[in-house]
């Protein structure tokens, strides 16, 4: 049967000689905080029931006992859709689980399907239908119920089988290096705690602001992200997107004008007026390099041709739509931002020859 681990010494004993491959998952809560609150860690040291460890990270010293395994470069960590789990580990344990094999990314690269959930992928590969009943459980409560423990164990029970099959398929397709690159980039993204450099670009309403207003919005969003991290509160609790855009568009002339906007807005952070004003009035050291959010002035015919070229390449390779290059990445190419991020590696080798003539035209 699975093992409940509630002392650091018990964990160290079980991890004294770890295997070369482990299954790894977490349960976390992220409703009232910026950082995910690590509530449970599941490890499958092997495929037998007694090789599944359910670890209580709320016990003092447990995260410190877990950290060496996460950092062990000789142990491959098999995870599914790992991005938020990585953030939880980084915040709670101070390290990231590397190297990593993300079965959701692997399934997409193998042509099985894009963005597949763990239950669907496990069924596709193993034929097992997993329960979904505890998806919205309170994982911070103690003791956990029997159904919670069964659900948590299921989340790692089949990771070894998924890894074995997906690794074989990727090897046969010559795409193992693609997966390694994508997983390495994901780890690097989580390790960079500065957050998104140009958060205004992700707001559709930013494209309707003039350049000066976009820079004001950038200042507000950078300040919001930093404060959310330091106070461990959701971004929207600090400053919601709609109010940030309204302040940036209005360009209040002084602290009093800003406070008037806050007073007139329900649930506005009125007590943060001084900090907001300072953020709004203080230029960022790199804002001269900030790309502008663009809207209808883009060449829509060119973008459509680029999307069709990427879709054709995806179809030839049997890859899910959107995996090679999202609309946002293609728009960045249109804007002259170059082959950065996900487009800097294997994807460039696949699509550059198709896209370069369209960009030149």
C-alpha angles and dihedrals in degrees: 000000000000118000126235108215114200104156128063091226091056090050093049090051093053092046097045092106107020121190123246092256129035134177112233135187141149141208115217142167121228107166104107101020140065093225120056110253106231106228105164138006122206122197128182107200088180141341100278121095094245089055091066113095123195105198126198107219091183089075111097112256095016096109090049089052091050097047098079092058092048091051095043105117091197092063119075112215113212111204138161123231088344105178099104093035087057091053090049092051093046092052098041102035103024092232138077125234103251140206094034138186111200109202093199091056090042092053090053093048090048090055095244094120144306123256093359117178119236095250093051093046093047089052092048093052106029102023090232118135110214127205120248099193101115099047093117098036125140097249093181094066121098133247098033115219124250090250091052091051092049091049092048092049090050089059091068101022094092102031093100091054092047091049093049094051097040094046089053092050093048091048090052091050094045091240103117090106089053090058093046090052094049093047092047091051091049091053091048091050092054092044089057101080094182089089127213111348097214106029093165090071091067092060112084091204090062091075089067092058124090117245095265091050091049090056090050089051091050091053092051094047094047089050091047093051093049092048092046090054095046095046094037092230130132114269093240090057089060099042127339122225096246094055092044090055092046092052092046092050095046095048097204110222096221146357092278093054090051091050090051089057091049093049091051094051121080114237092007116154094252094166090058095059095115094050091045092051092049091050092048094048098043117085116225117239092237102034092109086068094050114124114228123240106246132199135174096354091079118104099260093187091054092047091050091051090050091050091050091050091051091046090053092051090048092051092050091052095041092240125150117261112269096021096103098046132347122219089255092056091048091050089052089055089050089052090055096249092136134220100323136148114358090002094058097077137036093340091063090055090054102045109022095088089052097044102039095074091048092050091047091050 
